[in-house]
């Protein structure tokens, strides 16, 4: 494994260790919106292996609704391979899966059906409209008025799920919200040796819908650099304000 259990902080109930993992092209793109399947995956098989390992080391996995819809739930999030890795680490085999959406739609809820080994958590706000039969598919958590309160969510995860390590994989809008609230401790970033270019509104970068004030930009401290083939595997500490 590129990162082993001993390499990551254990976290605590008062201060959980929250980390995020992304892959980006050299020109800074994490997703292509049109015909995205033609461009995916951005990273290599090694990048995907690292993704799986980082999930295995976590107590909870968080996705936004867009990322959740792109991730085959049973085959990827609750795969036999992931369960086996977690078993070898003496962790709960079923990785608690938390999906955030202020406007959950039927497509998202349908995507989370047929969950093997329990239900995913669907986190939304107090005023979101959710169909009556949704609770048969997911565990619904309403946290926040008007929009999800991320600080209260983390408190819930640490108290109710005993989460000490929390992996937040995005997407870019959700990452911006977590960074805004100073909730990310470390960033694991794979730089893929690709340049895809750009047209207005057709790609996403690492952080979307959040522009930090000039005096409050996020500064990073490099913790490690690993080179495999032509890919860079970077690990940064977030210098939270």
Phi and psi in degrees as GROMACS dihedral restraints (atoms count N, CA, C in turn):
[ dihedral_restraints ]
;  ai    aj    ak    al  type     phi  dphi    fc
    3     4     5     6     1   -68.1    20    10
    4     5     6     7     1   -40.5    20    10
    6     7     8     9     1  -123.2    20    10
    7     8     9    10     1   123.1    20    10
    9    10    11    12     1  -102.1    20    10
   10    11    12    13     1   169.4    20    10
   12    13    14    15     1   -54.5    20    10
   13    14    15    16     1   -39.8    20    10
   15    16    17    18     1   -70.7    20    10
   16    17    18    19     1   -16.3    20    10
   18    19    20    21     1   -80.2    20    10
   19    20    21    22     1   -19.5    20    10
   21    22    23    24     1  -106.4    20    10
   22    23    24    25     1   141.7    20    10
   24    25    26    27     1   -57.4    20    10
   25    26    27    28     1   146.4    20    10
   27    28    29    30     1   -78.4    20    10
   28    29    30    31     1   -28.0    20    10
   30    31    32    33     1    74.2    20    10
   31    32    33    34     1   173.4    20    10
   33    34    35    36     1  -148.5    20    10
   34    35    36    37     1   174.4    20    10
   36    37    38    39     1   -67.3    20    10
   37    38    39    40     1   -29.2    20    10
   39    40    41    42     1   -87.9    20    10
   40    41    42    43     1   -28.5    20    10
   42    43    44    45     1  -141.4    20    10
   43    44    45    46     1    81.1    20    10
   45    46    47    48     1   -67.1    20    10
   46    47    48    49     1   153.5    20    10
   48    49    50    51     1   -90.7    20    10
   49    50    51    52     1   115.9    20    10
   51    52    53    54     1  -114.6    20    10
   52    53    54    55     1   121.5    20    10
   54    55    56    57     1  -129.9    20    10
   55    56    57    58     1   159.7    20    10
   57    58    59    60     1  -132.6    20    10
   58    59    60    61     1   154.1    20    10
   60    61    62    63     1  -135.9    20    10
   61    62    63    64     1   125.6    20    10
   63    64    65    66     1  -137.3    20    10
   64    65    66    67     1   159.4    20    10
   66    67    68    69     1  -122.5    20    10
   67    68    69    70     1   137.6    20    10
   69    70    71    72     1  -135.8    20    10
   70    71    72    73     1   152.6    20    10
   72    73    74    75     1   -75.9    20    10
   73    74    75    76     1   169.6    20    10
   75    76    77    78     1   -60.4    20    10
   76    77    78    79     1   -32.7    20    10
   78    79    80    81     1   -90.8    20    10
   79    80    81    82     1    20.2    20    10
   81    82    83    84     1    82.7    20    10
   82    83    84    85     1    19.2    20    10
   84    85    86    87     1   -98.1    20    10
   85    86    87    88     1   131.4    20    10
   87    88    89    90     1  -106.0    20    10
   88    89    90    91     1   -15.1    20    10
   90    91    92    93     1  -158.5    20    10
   91    92    93    94     1   141.8    20    10
   93    94    95    96     1  -106.5    20    10
   94    95    96    97     1   127.5    20    10
   96    97    98    99     1   -80.2    20    10
   97    98    99   100     1   -42.0    20    10
   99   100   101   102     1   -87.9    20    10
  100   101   102   103     1   133.1    20    10
  102   103   104   105     1    52.2    20    10
  103   104   105   106     1    44.3    20    10
  105   106   107   108     1   -60.4    20    10
  106   107   108   109     1   -29.8    20    10
  108   109   110   111     1   -65.0    20    10
  109   110   111   112     1   -25.9    20    10
  111   112   113   114     1   -70.0    20    10
  112   113   114   115     1   -23.5    20    10
  114   115   116   117     1  -102.1    20    10
  115   116   117   118     1   -11.8    20    10
  117   118   119   120     1   -95.1    20    10
  118   119   120   121     1   143.0    20    10
  120   121   122   123     1   -83.4    20    10
  121   122   123   124     1   153.3    20    10
  123   124   125   126     1   -73.2    20    10
  124   125   126   127     1   -40.1    20    10
  126   127   128   129     1   -95.1    20    10
  127   128   129   130     1   179.7    20    10
  129   130   131   132     1   -89.4    20    10
  130   131   132   133     1  -178.3    20    10
  132   133   134   135     1   -63.6    20    10
  133   134   135   136     1   -31.7    20    10
  135   136   137   138     1   -66.5    20    10
  136   137   138   139     1   -40.7    20    10
  138   139   140   141     1   -59.7    20    10
  139   140   141   142     1   -42.9    20    10
  141   142   143   144     1   -66.0    20    10
  142   143   144   145     1   -36.0    20    10
  144   145   146   147     1   -62.2    20    10
  145   146   147   148     1   -42.3    20    10
  147   148   149   150     1   -64.4    20    10
  148   149   150   151     1   -40.9    20    10
  150   151   152   153     1   -56.0    20    10
  151   152   153   154     1   -47.2    20    10
  153   154   155   156     1   -62.5    20    10
  154   155   156   157     1   -40.6    20    10
  156   157   158   159     1   -65.6    20    10
  157   158   159   160     1   -41.7    20    10
  159   160   161   162     1   -66.3    20    10
  160   161   162   163     1   -34.2    20    10
  162   163   164   165     1   -65.3    20    10
  163   164   165   166     1   -41.1    20    10
  165   166   167   168     1   -63.1    20    10
  166   167   168   169     1   -29.4    20    10
  168   169   170   171     1   -82.8    20    10
  169   170   171   172     1    -7.5    20    10
  171   172   173   174     1   -95.5    20    10
  172   173   174   175     1   162.2    20    10
  174   175   176   177     1   -95.3    20    10
  175   176   177   178     1   -23.7    20    10
  177   178   179   180     1  -148.2    20    10
  178   179   180   181     1   142.3    20    10
  180   181   182   183     1  -113.7    20    10
  181   182   183   184     1   130.6    20    10
  183   184   185   186     1  -115.7    20    10
  184   185   186   187     1   132.3    20    10
  186   187   188   189     1  -128.0    20    10
  187   188   189   190     1   150.8    20    10
  189   190   191   192     1   -80.7    20    10
  190   191   192   193     1   172.0    20    10
  192   193   194   195     1   -64.8    20    10
  193   194   195   196     1   -38.7    20    10
  195   196   197   198     1   -63.1    20    10
  196   197   198   199     1   -44.9    20    10
  198   199   200   201     1   -65.6    20    10
  199   200   201   202     1   -39.7    20    10
  201   202   203   204     1   -61.1    20    10
  202   203   204   205     1   -39.6    20    10
  204   205   206   207     1   -68.6    20    10
  205   206   207   208     1   -22.4    20    10
  207   208   209   210     1   -89.7    20    10
  208   209   210   211     1    -8.2    20    10
  210   211   212   213     1  -109.6    20    10
  211   212   213   214     1   109.3    20    10
  213   214   215   216     1   -53.9    20    10
  214   215   216   217     1   117.4    20    10
  216   217   218   219     1   -66.3    20    10
  217   218   219   220     1   -58.3    20    10
  219   220   221   222     1   -71.0    20    10
  220   221   222   223     1   -44.2    20    10
  222   223   224   225     1   -76.3    20    10
  223   224   225   226     1   -24.0    20    10
  225   226   227   228     1  -108.2    20    10
  226   227   228   229     1   -52.8    20    10
  228   229   230   231     1   -74.6    20    10
  229   230   231   232     1   -35.5    20    10
  231   232   233   234     1  -119.0    20    10
  232   233   234   235     1    40.7    20    10
  234   235   236   237     1   -70.8    20    10
  235   236   237   238     1   156.8    20    10
  237   238   239   240     1   -62.0    20    10
  238   239   240   241     1   -36.2    20    10
  240   241   242   243     1   -61.2    20    10
  241   242   243   244     1   -45.0    20    10
  243   244   245   246     1   -65.4    20    10
  244   245   246   247     1   -41.4    20    10
  246   247   248   249     1   -61.9    20    10
  247   248   249   250     1   -39.3    20    10
  249   250   251   252     1   -65.8    20    10
  250   251   252   253     1   -40.4    20    10
  252   253   254   255     1   -63.3    20    10
  253   254   255   256     1   -44.7    20    10
  255   256   257   258     1   -64.5    20    10
  256   257   258   259     1   -36.6    20    10
  258   259   260   261     1   -63.3    20    10
  259   260   261   262     1   -40.1    20    10
  261   262   263   264     1   -66.7    20    10
  262   263   264   265     1   -22.2    20    10
  264   265   266   267     1   -97.3    20    10
  265   266   267   268     1     6.8    20    10
  267   268   269   270     1    59.8    20    10
  268   269   270   271     1    36.0    20    10
  270   271   272   273     1  -106.3    20    10
  271   272   273   274     1   160.2    20    10
  273   274   275   276     1   -53.2    20    10
  274   275   276   277     1   124.6    20    10
  276   277   278   279     1   -64.2    20    10
  277   278   279   280     1   -38.7    20    10
  279   280   281   282     1   -84.9    20    10
  280   281   282   283     1   115.3    20    10
  282   283   284   285     1   -77.9    20    10
  283   284   285   286     1   115.7    20    10
  285   286   287   288     1   -57.2    20    10
  286   287   288   289     1   128.6    20    10
  288   289   290   291     1  -116.2    20    10
  289   290   291   292     1   122.8    20    10
  291   292   293   294     1  -120.4    20    10
  292   293   294   295     1   122.4    20    10
  294   295   296   297     1  -115.1    20    10
  295   296   297   298     1   129.9    20    10
  297   298   299   300     1  -106.2    20    10
  298   299   300   301     1   133.0    20    10
  300   301   302   303     1  -158.4    20    10
  301   302   303   304     1   125.8    20    10
  303   304   305   306     1   -77.9    20    10
  304   305   306   307     1   -18.1    20    10
  306   307   308   309     1  -136.3    20    10
  307   308   309   310     1    67.8    20    10
  309   310   311   312     1   -65.3    20    10
  310   311   312   313     1   131.2    20    10
  312   313   314   315     1  -109.4    20    10
  313   314   315   316     1   173.5    20    10
  315   316   317   318     1   -63.2    20    10
  316   317   318   319     1   -31.2    20    10
  318   319   320   321     1   -63.9    20    10
  319   320   321   322     1   -41.8    20    10
  321   322   323   324     1   -64.7    20    10
  322   323   324   325     1   -46.5    20    10
  324   325   326   327     1   -63.8    20    10
  325   326   327   328     1   -40.8    20    10
  327   328   329   330     1   -63.9    20    10
  328   329   330   331     1   -35.6    20    10
  330   331   332   333     1   -64.1    20    10
  331   332   333   334     1   -29.0    20    10
  333   334   335   336     1   -92.5    20    10
  334   335   336   337     1     3.7    20    10
  336   337   338   339     1   -74.0    20    10
  337   338   339   340     1   170.6    20    10
  339   340   341   342     1    61.8    20    10
  340   341   342   343     1    32.0    20    10
  342   343   344   345     1   -71.2    20    10
  343   344   345   346     1   127.8    20    10
  345   346   347   348     1   -96.6    20    10
  346   347   348   349     1   118.9    20    10
  348   349   350   351     1    98.8    20    10
  349   350   351   352     1    14.9    20    10
  351   352   353   354     1   131.9    20    10
  352   353   354   355     1  -176.5    20    10
  354   355   356   357     1  -107.2    20    10
  355   356   357   358     1   149.0    20    10
  357   358   359   360     1   -75.5    20    10
  358   359   360   361     1   158.8    20    10
  360   361   362   363     1   -94.9    20    10
  361   362   363   364     1   125.6    20    10
  363   364   365   366     1  -106.2    20    10
  364   365   366   367     1   113.4    20    10
  366   367   368   369     1  -101.7    20    10
  367   368   369   370     1   129.2    20    10
  369   370   371   372     1  -145.0    20    10
  370   371   372   373     1  -172.0    20    10
  372   373   374   375     1   -98.5    20    10
  373   374   375   376     1   174.9    20    10
  375   376   377   378     1   -65.1    20    10
  376   377   378   379     1   -25.7    20    10
  378   379   380   381     1  -103.8    20    10
  379   380   381   382     1     2.1    20    10
  381   382   383   384     1   -66.5    20    10
  382   383   384   385     1   141.9    20    10
  384   385   386   387     1   -90.0    20    10
  385   386   387   388     1   123.1    20    10
  387   388   389   390     1  -131.1    20    10
  388   389   390   391     1   135.6    20    10
  390   391   392   393     1   -62.2    20    10
  391   392   393   394     1   152.7    20    10
  393   394   395   396     1   -63.7    20    10
  394   395   396   397     1   -31.7    20    10
  396   397   398   399     1   -85.4    20    10
  397   398   399   400     1     2.8    20    10
  399   400   401   402     1   -63.8    20    10
  400   401   402   403     1   -33.7    20    10
  402   403   404   405     1   -67.2    20    10
  403   404   405   406     1   -14.7    20    10
  405   406   407   408     1   -75.3    20    10
  406   407   408   409     1   -16.4    20    10
  408   409   410   411     1  -106.9    20    10
  409   410   411   412     1   -34.5    20    10
  411   412   413   414     1  -138.7    20    10
  412   413   414   415     1   162.6    20    10
  414   415   416   417     1   -92.8    20    10
  415   416   417   418     1   117.9    20    10
  417   418   419   420     1   -94.0    20    10
  418   419   420   421     1   126.8    20    10
  420   421   422   423     1  -119.3    20    10
  421   422   423   424     1   124.6    20    10
  423   424   425   426     1  -104.5    20    10
  424   425   426   427     1   111.2    20    10
  426   427   428   429     1  -133.4    20    10
  427   428   429   430     1   102.5    20    10
  429   430   431   432     1   114.5    20    10
  430   431   432   433     1   147.9    20    10
  432   433   434   435     1   -97.5    20    10
  433   434   435   436     1   122.3    20    10
  435   436   437   438     1    82.7    20    10
  436   437   438   439     1   -42.3    20    10
  438   439   440   441     1  -149.5    20    10
  439   440   441   442     1   161.8    20    10
  441   442   443   444     1   -65.1    20    10
  442   443   444   445     1   133.4    20    10
  444   445   446   447     1   -91.3    20    10
  445   446   447   448     1   105.9    20    10
  447   448   449   450     1   -67.7    20    10
  448   449   450   451     1   -36.2    20    10
  450   451   452   453     1   -63.5    20    10
  451   452   453   454     1   -44.4    20    10
  453   454   455   456     1   -66.1    20    10
  454   455   456   457     1   -34.9    20    10
  456   457   458   459     1   -62.1    20    10
  457   458   459   460     1   -46.8    20    10
  459   460   461   462     1   -61.6    20    10
  460   461   462   463     1   -40.1    20    10
  462   463   464   465     1   -60.5    20    10
  463   464   465   466     1   -40.4    20    10
  465   466   467   468     1   -63.0    20    10
  466   467   468   469     1   -45.6    20    10
  468   469   470   471     1   -64.8    20    10
  469   470   471   472     1   -36.8    20    10
  471   472   473   474     1   -74.0    20    10
  472   473   474   475     1   -35.0    20    10
  474   475   476   477     1   -84.5    20    10
  475   476   477   478     1   -47.4    20    10
  477   478   479   480     1   -85.7    20    10
  478   479   480   481     1   -35.4    20    10
  480   481   482   483     1  -105.5    20    10
  481   482   483   484     1     2.6    20    10
  483   484   485   486     1    57.0    20    10
  484   485   486   487     1    33.4    20    10
  486   487   488   489     1   -74.2    20    10
  487   488   489   490     1   125.8    20    10
  489   490   491   492     1  -112.4    20    10
  490   491   492   493     1   -30.2    20    10
  492   493   494   495     1  -117.8    20    10
  493   494   495   496     1   128.6    20    10
  495   496   497   498     1  -126.7    20    10
  496   497   498   499     1   122.8    20    10
  498   499   500   501     1  -102.2    20    10
  499   500   501   502     1   119.7    20    10
  501   502   503   504     1  -110.3    20    10
  502   503   504   505     1   111.9    20    10
  504   505   506   507     1   -98.2    20    10
  505   506   507   508     1     0.0    20    10
  507   508   509   510     1   102.2    20    10
  508   509   510   511     1  -165.8    20    10
  510   511   512   513     1   -85.7    20    10
  511   512   513   514     1  -160.6    20    10
  513   514   515   516     1   -62.6    20    10
  514   515   516   517     1   -33.7    20    10
  516   517   518   519     1   -68.6    20    10
  517   518   519   520     1   -43.0    20    10
  519   520   521   522     1   -66.7    20    10
  520   521   522   523     1   -38.1    20    10
  522   523   524   525     1   -60.6    20    10
  523   524   525   526     1   -41.8    20    10
  525   526   527   528     1   -58.4    20    10
  526   527   528   529     1   -40.3    20    10
  528   529   530   531     1   -67.2    20    10
  529   530   531   532     1   -42.1    20    10
  531   532   533   534     1   -64.8    20    10
  532   533   534   535     1   -41.4    20    10
  534   535   536   537     1   -66.3    20    10
  535   536   537   538     1   -39.5    20    10
  537   538   539   540     1   -58.1    20    10
  538   539   540   541     1   -38.6    20    10
  540   541   542   543     1   -91.0    20    10
  541   542   543   544     1    10.7    20    10
  543   544   545   546     1    57.0    20    10
  544   545   546   547     1    44.6    20    10
  546   547   548   549     1  -105.6    20    10
  547   548   549   550     1    -5.9    20    10
  549   550   551   552     1  -100.3    20    10
  550   551   552   553     1   126.6    20    10
  552   553   554   555     1   -90.2    20    10
  553   554   555   556     1   -40.9    20    10
  555   556   557   558     1  -142.1    20    10
  556   557   558   559     1   151.7    20    10
  558   559   560   561     1  -120.4    20    10
  559   560   561   562     1   124.4    20    10
  561   562   563   564     1  -101.5    20    10
  562   563   564   565     1   119.0    20    10
  564   565   566   567     1  -128.7    20    10
  565   566   567   568     1   122.1    20    10
  567   568   569   570     1   -96.7    20    10
  568   569   570   571     1   127.9    20    10
  570   571   572   573     1  -103.3    20    10
  571   572   573   574     1   112.5    20    10
  573   574   575   576     1   -88.2    20    10
  574   575   576   577     1   138.2    20    10
  576   577   578   579     1   -76.5    20    10
  577   578   579   580     1    64.2    20    10
  579   580   581   582     1  -137.7    20    10
  580   581   582   583     1   149.8    20    10
  582   583   584   585     1  -127.8    20    10
  583   584   585   586     1   119.4    20    10
  585   586   587   588     1  -104.3    20    10
  586   587   588   589     1   -15.8    20    10
  588   589   590   591     1    78.4    20    10
  589   590   591   592     1  -165.8    20    10
  591   592   593   594     1  -162.3    20    10
  592   593   594   595     1   147.4    20    10
  594   595   596   597     1  -130.9    20    10
  595   596   597   598     1   148.5    20    10
  597   598   599   600     1   -51.7    20    10
  598   599   600   601     1   124.9    20    10
  600   601   602   603     1    76.9    20    10
  601   602   603   604     1    13.4    20    10
  603   604   605   606     1  -114.2    20    10
  604   605   606   607     1    -2.4    20    10
  606   607   608   609     1  -138.4    20    10
  607   608   609   610     1   162.1    20    10
  609   610   611   612     1  -121.0    20    10
  610   611   612   613     1   146.1    20    10
  612   613   614   615     1  -102.3    20    10
  613   614   615   616     1  -175.3    20    10
  615   616   617   618     1   -58.8    20    10
  616   617   618   619     1   -40.1    20    10
  618   619   620   621     1  -126.0    20    10
  619   620   621   622     1   129.8    20    10
  621   622   623   624     1  -125.8    20    10
  622   623   624   625     1   151.2    20    10
  624   625   626   627     1    64.6    20    10
  625   626   627   628     1    15.3    20    10
  627   628   629   630     1  -140.0    20    10
  628   629   630   631     1   123.0    20    10
  630   631   632   633     1  -119.6    20    10
  631   632   633   634     1   114.2    20    10
  633   634   635   636     1   -76.3    20    10
  634   635   636   637     1   141.4    20    10
  636   637   638   639     1   -56.7    20    10
  637   638   639   640     1   151.8    20    10
  639   640   641   642     1   -55.1    20    10
  640   641   642   643     1   -33.1    20    10
  642   643   644   645     1   -84.0    20    10
  643   644   645   646     1    -4.4    20    10
  645   646   647   648     1  -128.7    20    10
  646   647   648   649     1    23.4    20    10
  648   649   650   651     1   -65.3    20    10
  649   650   651   652     1   157.1    20    10
  651   652   653   654     1   -86.5    20    10
  652   653   654   655     1   120.3    20    10
  654   655   656   657     1   -98.0    20    10
  655   656   657   658     1   141.6    20    10
  657   658   659   660     1  -118.6    20    10
  658   659   660   661     1   147.6    20    10
  660   661   662   663     1  -115.0    20    10
  661   662   663   664     1   124.1    20    10
  663   664   665   666     1   -71.0    20    10
  664   665   666   667     1   131.4    20    10
  666   667   668   669     1  -106.3    20    10
  667   668   669   670     1   -33.3    20    10
  669   670   671   672     1  -161.4    20    10
  670   671   672   673     1   153.7    20    10
  672   673   674   675     1  -133.5    20    10
  673   674   675   676     1   123.5    20    10
  675   676   677   678     1  -124.3    20    10
  676   677   678   679     1   136.2    20    10
  678   679   680   681     1  -117.6    20    10
  679   680   681   682     1   122.2    20    10
  681   682   683   684     1  -129.8    20    10
  682   683   684   685     1   115.8    20    10
  684   685   686   687     1    63.2    20    10
  685   686   687   688     1  -126.0    20    10
  687   688   689   690     1  -105.3    20    10
  688   689   690   691     1     8.8    20    10
  690   691   692   693     1   -96.3    20    10
  691   692   693   694     1   146.3    20    10
  693   694   695   696     1  -106.8    20    10
  694   695   696   697     1   133.1    20    10
  696   697   698   699     1  -114.5    20    10
  697   698   699   700     1   105.6    20    10
  699   700   701   702     1  -106.3    20    10
  700   701   702   703     1   143.7    20    10
  702   703   704   705     1  -128.4    20    10
  703   704   705   706     1   122.5    20    10
  705   706   707   708     1  -121.0    20    10
  706   707   708   709     1   145.6    20    10
  708   709   710   711     1   -94.6    20    10
  709   710   711   712     1   133.4    20    10
  711   712   713   714     1   -84.3    20    10
  712   713   714   715     1   124.5    20    10
  714   715   716   717     1   -86.8    20    10
  715   716   717   718     1    81.6    20    10
  717   718   719   720     1   -67.6    20    10
  718   719   720   721     1   144.5    20    10
